[in-house]
Structure formats: C-alpha cells, structure tokens
C-alpha cells in the first residue's frame, strides 16, 4: 500500500472512532442536554421510568449511588485509573431547595466556585465539582 492509501485509511479510522464515541465531557453541553430535556429528567425521577432519558444522545449510563437514592446520569469520562475524570448529571433526593453546604457539607475541603462548589481532597488528588441545575439535579465532574 502506498502512503496516500495508508493516510486515507488512518483518517477514516479516526473519523469512525470519533463518530462512535458518545462521551460527553463538556460542561456547557451537559448542562444544555439537561435544560433541553428537563421535563424528561423530572418525569424519570418522579416515576422511576428512565427509558426516555436512557435514549437521549449523551447519556451513557444511568445508575444509583449510595443509600440515599442518588441517581447518576453518566455522560462521559476520560483517562485511566488512577487518573480518571467523570462527567454527568446527578440527582439528589431532598436537595431541591437546599443550600450547597447542606447538601455537600461545610468542611474546609469544600469551597464555592462559579455557580457551584468544589471539593479538593486535603491529603490526595481527588477533586469534585457540583453545580445545581434545579429540582435536585446537579452537573458534576469528578477527578480521581
């Protein structure tokens, strides 16, 4: 094969991989996904039927977290353990009208940042950012 043919095949492979990737890691695009489909998200947490949300482009996985009934709408990630980042939307029951300090605590590791709050682990490299979207939903990014 000639160099030109290899170049074309390589370009096609890159384009196919990019097209197949459903990872959504851009904050503004994740928030836009929520805003455009807010009623779908609300209905899902009210009824427990997540089928409509699971079909939204940009939602990779839906799962529960912990004993509190938190629901994670995972949109994407990058990196390999131990240097991984995860992005998505998190629903926290009972957090609809709560202050950020009531939801995430008031320790010195938490600080206000932008429209949300950031946690920086004092003796490690874990870092989390949560921004309220309304109705108990939060944009999240978590870095390990």
MIDOSE-1310 file (N, C-alpha, C; in nm, 2 decimals, decimal comma, always signed):
residues 144
xxxx	+0,08/-0,12/+0,00/+0,00/+0,00/+0,00/+0,09/+0,12/+0,00; +0,04/+0,22/-0,07/+0,11/+0,35/-0,07/+0,08/+0,43/+0,05; +0,16/+0,54/+0,07/+0,15/+0,63/+0,18/+0,01/+0,70/+0,18; -0,03/+0,73/+0,06/-0,16/+0,80/+0,05/-0,28/+0,71/+0,09
xxxx	-0,27/+0,58/+0,05/-0,38/+0,49/+0,09/-0,38/+0,47/+0,25; -0,26/+0,46/+0,30/-0,25/+0,44/+0,45/-0,30/+0,57/+0,52; -0,27/+0,68/+0,47/-0,32/+0,81/+0,53/-0,47/+0,81/+0,52; -0,53/+0,78/+0,41/-0,68/+0,78/+0,39/-0,74/+0,68/+0,49
xxxx	-0,68/+0,56/+0,50/-0,74/+0,46/+0,59/-0,73/+0,51/+0,74; -0,62/+0,57/+0,77/-0,60/+0,62/+0,90/-0,70/+0,73/+0,93; -0,72/+0,82/+0,84/-0,82/+0,93/+0,86/-0,96/+0,87/+0,88; -0,99/+0,77/+0,80/-1,13/+0,71/+0,81/-1,14/+0,64/+0,95
xxxx	-1,04/+0,58/+0,99/-1,04/+0,51/+1,12/-1,06/+0,62/+1,24; -0,99/+0,73/+1,23/-1,01/+0,83/+1,33/-1,15/+0,89/+1,33; -1,20/+0,91/+1,21/-1,34/+0,97/+1,20/-1,44/+0,87/+1,25; -1,42/+0,74/+1,22/-1,52/+0,64/+1,27/-1,51/+0,63/+1,42
xxxx	-1,39/+0,63/+1,48/-1,38/+0,63/+1,63/-1,45/+0,75/+1,69; -1,43/+0,87/+1,63/-1,49/+0,99/+1,68/-1,64/+0,98/+1,67; -1,69/+0,93/+1,56/-1,84/+0,92/+1,54/-1,90/+0,82/+1,64; -1,82/+0,71/+1,67/-1,88/+0,61/+1,76/-1,87/+0,66/+1,91
xxxx	-1,79/+0,75/+1,94/-1,78/+0,80/+2,08/-1,90/+0,88/+2,12; -1,96/+0,83/+2,22/-2,08/+0,90/+2,27/-2,05/+0,98/+2,40; -1,92/+0,98/+2,43/-1,88/+1,06/+2,56/-1,91/+1,20/+2,54; -1,97/+1,25/+2,65/-2,00/+1,40/+2,66/-1,93/+1,45/+2,78
xxxx	-1,83/+1,53/+2,76/-1,75/+1,58/+2,88/-1,74/+1,73/+2,89; -1,80/+1,80/+2,80/-1,80/+1,94/+2,80/-1,92/+1,99/+2,89; -1,88/+2,08/+2,99/-1,98/+2,12/+3,09/-2,10/+2,19/+3,02; -2,07/+2,28/+2,93/-2,19/+2,36/+2,87/-2,28/+2,27/+2,79
xxxx	-2,22/+2,16/+2,73/-2,31/+2,07/+2,65/-2,39/+1,98/+2,74; -2,33/+1,94/+2,86/-2,40/+1,86/+2,95/-2,52/+1,94/+3,01; -2,49/+2,06/+3,05/-2,60/+2,15/+3,11/-2,70/+2,17/+3,00; -2,66/+2,20/+2,88/-2,76/+2,22/+2,77/-2,85/+2,09/+2,75
xxxx	-2,79/+1,97/+2,76/-2,86/+1,85/+2,75/-2,97/+1,84/+2,86; -2,94/+1,88/+2,98/-3,03/+1,88/+3,09/-3,14/+1,99/+3,06; -3,10/+2,11/+3,02/-3,20/+2,22/+3,00/-3,30/+2,18/+2,89; -3,25/+2,12/+2,78/-3,34/+2,09/+2,67/-3,43/+1,97/+2,70
xxxx	-3,40/+1,89/+2,80/-3,48/+1,77/+2,83/-3,52/+1,77/+2,98; -3,53/+1,89/+3,04/-3,56/+1,90/+3,18/-3,68/+1,82/+3,22; -3,79/+1,83/+3,15/-3,91/+1,76/+3,18/-3,90/+1,61/+3,18; -3,81/+1,56/+3,08/-3,78/+1,42/+3,07/-3,71/+1,37/+3,20
xxxx	-3,61/+1,45/+3,24/-3,54/+1,41/+3,36/-3,63/+1,41/+3,49; -3,71/+1,52/+3,50/-3,80/+1,53/+3,61/-3,90/+1,41/+3,61; -3,96/+1,38/+3,50/-4,05/+1,27/+3,49/-3,98/+1,13/+3,53; -3,86/+1,12/+3,49/-3,79/+0,99/+3,52/-3,77/+0,97/+3,67
xxxx	-3,73/+1,08/+3,74/-3,71/+1,06/+3,88/-3,84/+1,05/+3,96; -3,95/+1,11/+3,91/-4,08/+1,10/+3,97/-4,14/+0,96/+3,95; -4,13/+0,91/+3,83/-4,19/+0,78/+3,80/-4,10/+0,66/+3,82; -3,97/+0,68/+3,82/-3,88/+0,56/+3,82/-3,86/+0,50/+3,69
xxxx	-3,92/+0,56/+3,58/-3,90/+0,50/+3,44/-3,80/+0,59/+3,37; -3,68/+0,53/+3,35/-3,57/+0,60/+3,29/-3,55/+0,57/+3,15; -3,64/+0,50/+3,08/-3,62/+0,46/+2,94/-3,61/+0,58/+2,85; -3,69/+0,69/+2,87/-3,68/+0,81/+2,78/-3,54/+0,88/+2,80
xxxx	-3,49/+0,89/+2,92/-3,37/+0,95/+2,95/-3,25/+0,86/+2,89; -3,26/+0,73/+2,90/-3,16/+0,65/+2,85/-3,14/+0,65/+2,70; -3,24/+0,70/+2,63/-3,23/+0,71/+2,49/-3,18/+0,85/+2,44; -3,16/+0,94/+2,54/-3,11/+1,07/+2,50/-2,96/+1,06/+2,46
xxxx	-2,93/+1,13/+2,35/-2,79/+1,13/+2,30/-2,70/+1,20/+2,40; -2,60/+1,14/+2,45/-2,52/+1,19/+2,55/-2,53/+1,12/+2,69; -2,63/+1,05/+2,71/-2,64/+0,97/+2,83/-2,59/+0,83/+2,81; -2,48/+0,80/+2,87/-2,42/+0,67/+2,85/-2,47/+0,56/+2,95
xxxx	-2,50/+0,60/+3,07/-2,54/+0,50/+3,17/-2,62/+0,57/+3,28; -2,71/+0,50/+3,34/-2,79/+0,55/+3,45/-2,77/+0,45/+3,56; -2,74/+0,50/+3,68/-2,72/+0,41/+3,80/-2,75/+0,49/+3,92; -2,76/+0,41/+4,03/-2,79/+0,47/+4,16/-2,66/+0,47/+4,24
xxxx	-2,65/+0,56/+4,34/-2,54/+0,58/+4,42/-2,58/+0,57/+4,57; -2,50/+0,50/+4,65/-2,52/+0,50/+4,79/-2,66/+0,46/+4,84; -2,68/+0,49/+4,97/-2,81/+0,45/+5,03/-2,91/+0,56/+5,03; -2,87/+0,68/+4,98/-2,96/+0,80/+4,98/-3,05/+0,81/+4,86
xxxx	-3,04/+0,71/+4,76/-3,12/+0,72/+4,64/-3,07/+0,81/+4,54; -2,95/+0,85/+4,54/-2,89/+0,94/+4,44/-2,89/+0,87/+4,30; -2,92/+0,94/+4,20/-2,92/+0,88/+4,06/-2,82/+0,95/+3,98; -2,73/+0,87/+3,92/-2,63/+0,93/+3,83/-2,66/+0,91/+3,69
xxxx	-2,66/+1,01/+3,61/-2,67/+1,01/+3,47/-2,54/+1,04/+3,41; -2,46/+0,93/+3,38/-2,32/+0,94/+3,34/-2,32/+0,98/+3,19; -2,24/+1,08/+3,16/-2,23/+1,13/+3,02/-2,10/+1,10/+2,96; -2,00/+1,09/+3,03/-1,87/+1,05/+2,97/-1,75/+1,06/+3,07
xxxx	-1,64/+1,02/+3,02/-1,52/+1,02/+3,10/-1,40/+1,01/+3,02; -1,28/+1,03/+3,08/-1,16/+1,02/+3,01/-1,05/+0,98/+3,11; -0,94/+0,92/+3,06/-0,83/+0,89/+3,14/-0,84/+0,74/+3,19; -0,74/+0,70/+3,25/-0,73/+0,56/+3,31/-0,71/+0,57/+3,46
xxxx	-0,76/+0,48/+3,53/-0,73/+0,48/+3,68/-0,58/+0,47/+3,70; -0,52/+0,55/+3,78/-0,58/+0,63/+3,88/-0,60/+0,78/+3,84; -0,59/+0,81/+3,72/-0,61/+0,95/+3,67/-0,73/+0,96/+3,58; -0,85/+0,94/+3,64/-0,97/+0,94/+3,56/-1,06/+1,06/+3,59
xxxx	-1,14/+1,10/+3,49/-1,24/+1,21/+3,51/-1,37/+1,16/+3,46; -1,48/+1,19/+3,54/-1,61/+1,15/+3,50/-1,70/+1,27/+3,50; -1,80/+1,28/+3,41/-1,89/+1,39/+3,39/-2,03/+1,35/+3,37; -2,12/+1,43/+3,42/-2,26/+1,39/+3,40/-2,36/+1,48/+3,49
xxxx	-2,47/+1,42/+3,51/-2,58/+1,49/+3,59/-2,61/+1,39/+3,71; -2,63/+1,45/+3,82/-2,66/+1,38/+3,94/-2,78/+1,43/+4,00; -2,87/+1,34/+4,04/-3,00/+1,37/+4,11/-2,98/+1,33/+4,25; -3,01/+1,43/+4,35/-3,00/+1,40/+4,49/-3,14/+1,43/+4,55
xxxx	-3,21/+1,33/+4,59/-3,34/+1,35/+4,65/-3,33/+1,44/+4,77; -3,43/+1,53/+4,79/-3,43/+1,62/+4,90/-3,34/+1,74/+4,89; -3,27/+1,75/+4,78/-3,18/+1,87/+4,76/-3,24/+1,98/+4,67; -3,37/+1,97/+4,65/-3,44/+2,06/+4,56/-3,42/+2,21/+4,60
xxxx	-3,43/+2,24/+4,73/-3,42/+2,38/+4,77/-3,31/+2,40/+4,87; -3,23/+2,30/+4,89/-3,12/+2,30/+4,99/-3,00/+2,39/+4,95; -2,94/+2,45/+5,04/-2,82/+2,53/+5,02/-2,71/+2,42/+4,99; -2,61/+2,46/+4,91/-2,50/+2,37/+4,87/-2,43/+2,31/+5,00
xxxx	-2,41/+2,40/+5,10/-2,34/+2,35/+5,22/-2,43/+2,24/+5,29; -2,56/+2,25/+5,28/-2,65/+2,15/+5,34/-2,64/+2,02/+5,26; -2,61/+2,02/+5,13/-2,61/+1,90/+5,05/-2,47/+1,84/+5,07; -2,36/+1,92/+5,06/-2,23/+1,86/+5,05/-2,14/+1,88/+5,17
xxxx	-2,20/+1,95/+5,28/-2,12/+1,96/+5,40/-2,05/+2,10/+5,40; -1,99/+2,13/+5,51/-1,93/+2,26/+5,53/-1,79/+2,25/+5,58; -1,72/+2,15/+5,53/-1,58/+2,13/+5,56/-1,49/+2,22/+5,48; -1,37/+2,25/+5,53/-1,28/+2,34/+5,46/-1,24/+2,28/+5,32
xxxx	-1,26/+2,15/+5,30/-1,22/+2,09/+5,17/-1,32/+2,13/+5,06; -1,44/+2,19/+5,10/-1,54/+2,24/+5,00/-1,53/+2,39/+5,00; -1,54/+2,44/+4,87/-1,53/+2,58/+4,86/-1,63/+2,62/+4,74; -1,68/+2,74/+4,76/-1,77/+2,79/+4,65/-1,68/+2,82/+4,53
xxxx	-1,73/+2,79/+4,41/-1,66/+2,82/+4,29/-1,76/+2,83/+4,18; -1,76/+2,94/+4,11/-1,86/+2,97/+4,00/-2,00/+2,96/+4,05; -2,08/+2,88/+3,99/-2,22/+2,86/+4,03/-2,23/+2,75/+4,12; -2,12/+2,68/+4,15/-2,13/+2,56/+4,23/-2,03/+2,55/+4,34
xxxx	-1,99/+2,43/+4,37/-1,89/+2,41/+4,48/-1,79/+2,31/+4,44; -1,67/+2,32/+4,49/-1,56/+2,23/+4,45/-1,50/+2,17/+4,58; -1,47/+2,04/+4,58/-1,41/+1,96/+4,68/-1,27/+1,93/+4,64; -1,17/+1,96/+4,72/-1,03/+1,92/+4,70/-0,98/+1,84/+4,82
xxxx	-0,95/+1,72/+4,79/-0,90/+1,63/+4,90/-0,77/+1,68/+4,96; -0,77/+1,70/+5,09/-0,66/+1,76/+5,16/-0,53/+1,68/+5,14; -0,54/+1,55/+5,15/-0,42/+1,46/+5,15/-0,42/+1,37/+5,03; -0,48/+1,41/+4,92/-0,48/+1,33/+4,80/-0,50/+1,42/+4,68
xxxx	-0,54/+1,35/+4,57/-0,56/+1,43/+4,45/-0,70/+1,42/+4,39; -0,79/+1,37/+4,47/-0,93/+1,37/+4,43/-0,99/+1,51/+4,43; -1,08/+1,53/+4,33/-1,14/+1,67/+4,32/-1,28/+1,65/+4,25; -1,38/+1,71/+4,31/-1,51/+1,71/+4,26/-1,57/+1,84/+4,25
xxxx	-1,65/+1,86/+4,14/-1,72/+1,99/+4,13/-1,87/+1,96/+4,10; -1,96/+2,03/+4,17/-2,10/+2,01/+4,16/-2,17/+2,15/+4,14; -2,26/+2,16/+4,04/-2,33/+2,28/+4,02/-2,48/+2,26/+4,01; -2,56/+2,33/+4,09/-2,70/+2,30/+4,09/-2,77/+2,34/+3,96
xxxx	-2,85/+2,25/+3,91/-2,93/+2,28/+3,79/-3,08/+2,30/+3,82; -3,12/+2,28/+3,94/-3,26/+2,29/+3,98/-3,32/+2,16/+4,00; -3,43/+2,16/+4,09/-3,51/+2,04/+4,11/-3,43/+1,92/+4,17; -3,32/+1,95/+4,24/-3,23/+1,84/+4,30/-3,13/+1,78/+4,20
xxxx	-3,12/+1,84/+4,08/-3,02/+1,79/+3,98/-2,90/+1,88/+3,99; -2,78/+1,82/+3,96/-2,65/+1,88/+3,96/-2,57/+1,84/+3,85; -2,50/+1,93/+3,78/-2,39/+1,90/+3,69/-2,28/+1,85/+3,78; -2,21/+1,74/+3,74/-2,10/+1,70/+3,82/-1,98/+1,67/+3,73
xxxx	-1,86/+1,69/+3,79/-1,74/+1,64/+3,73/-1,66/+1,59/+3,85; -1,60/+1,47/+3,83/-1,52/+1,40/+3,94/-1,39/+1,36/+3,88; -1,28/+1,40/+3,95/-1,15/+1,36/+3,91/-1,08/+1,28/+4,02; -1,03/+1,17/+3,98/-0,96/+1,08/+4,07/-0,82/+1,06/+4,03
